[in-house]
Amino acid sequence: MMSDDEIRFDGRVALVTGGGRGIGRALSLLLASRGANVVVADSGAALDGAGAEGGAARSVVSQIEAQGGTGLAFTGDLATEQSCGAAIASALDAFGRIDAIAHNASTSPELRPADQLSTRDLEGLMRINPMAALWLARHAWPHMVRQRYGRLVLASSAGIYGSFGNAHYAAAKAAIIGVVRCLALEGAAHGITVNGVAPSARTRMTERLHDTAYSRWLLETMAPEHVAAGSAFLLSEACALNGETISLGGGRIARLRLAESEGVMDVAASPESVGEAMPATMADERMFYPDDLSDRSARVARLFCVSEKLDSSASIAVKPG
């Protein structure tokens, strides 16, 4: 039975990347159950990006249709610009619009220390994470601007905090936060919101963790459906958040923020003076949380008793050429 305050997606069209497994599968099923027409995008590739078979995406679409919903499988490789454009085109061709994009797809190659990093793995991670996010946004943007509505949710990771051998994956996921912050500014005037999620869930990736008490707890506790519920809210008309990254997992919801301390002022231009100032610098006192680069520039300028700021929230701040 549907309540008056139930979040629905009737008439909306959502593209869910990585939609054939894990969090993406849970989200695809949830959105379809709430009335969305869902494009389930999943090439079926292995975690290292090798191979591709579209069975996972087609299986989820079959489940959606068996439950009375509407879905469409897209099995192209989203690590290419051409396939990202084709994914958006498939939504437009089938349903006539694109309202929401949830970009969950990512490879997860073997973890390696810095001197053993593979260029292939690094390039693959960058292409399927920030580059695919930007390609999908670029192809969907004119349609969302025209309809004055759009929702993007891009998957970052708690891996950005740092872990041994994970520099390539963390770099790709940290880049997502920059994409979120910038696209949120660009979309605000057009009814487009862009947010990130840092999920913790039982997925193919976390199932590779060493068998420990912690990993067993995580796999038992962190069902992908909890992340799917949070992503669905961020994709809905009910959500007014923009430019945020939300940590989701196991029923816990938290806000991730970029912070900067007010710092130490009047440090002389010498390495020795910088060294002397470092203990106070690292004391984490008097923190502030900039909304964007303009806000950050204004806050720092005030520390120098200057009332000006960089105007970069609603227009490009540098001269062409």
Disulfide bonds with the S-S distance in Angstrom:
none
